[in-house]
Amino acid sequence: MVIRMSKAPRVGIVFRPELPAERLAEFVVSAEAAGLDDVWLWEDCFLHGGVASAAAALAWGGSLRVGLGLMPVPLRSPALAAMEIATLARLFPGRFIAAAGHGVQSWMEQVGARVASPMSLLREWVKATQSLLRGDTVTVSGDYVSLDGVALDWPPAVVPPVLVGARGPKTLALAGEIADGLVLDAGLSPAGVRRAVATTAARRPHEVVVYLPCSAGTGGTGLIEAELSRSAEPLADRVAMGSAAEVAATVATFALAGATTIVLQPAAAEPDVAATIRLAAAARAILHGGHAPSD
């Protein structure tokens, strides 16, 4: 099967934080050897620290890009976030990309970090972090972010983008206003991605990252279906399953809907993570070269 596109999307895979941290090295090495573009990480409470995991993954990889999608902004001040992003950007130029988001509100309440207006916090946080990464000296007194003459001593030579994770229309609109890119959660169809991108109409995001459920393991369809929220859209439109050619075709439909990076998402209880990595890489090869690599 040959898929013709003007520009093939980046194809990556998620390291689910339900896996123990000691499996990350093997995962990264396998993903890079297979030819994937990205490995993405989550900072879900109360599993792995996202920045620590990203630093390790970057060190274990050679050219693989590592994405952190996403950082819950109530857990981390913009000054600290900018320091961490800048450090990784200097150590691994062009290989780290971070996204910010509201965080799961029940978790934020559990740790005493929930705020009255998550939208205001996200706006203030992203703007302050972007300014610090540009090397600006930042003084701001907002509802949630307060900085007095703060500047990074070691800003990155190339300013990395700051993406925003969004679901609802208000956060999507805010992402279009202030973010350098957008991260969309699993469970959307290509039509849903198209609608989400259209909602960011203030300015089209430079990068649109979409998580797409995928499994090569036996029983993977049932595991994925159990994780996805109910939707009027058919399950078949919201997952990538089957052969490498079928997965590549599904990825292509998401790219045509506006996604620039498709991150294949195994189930939390995926029985064969290595097989899913191989499936993702074979699909990528079809998209980039017209055919899957032979075994």
Disulfide bonds with the S-S distance in Angstrom:
none
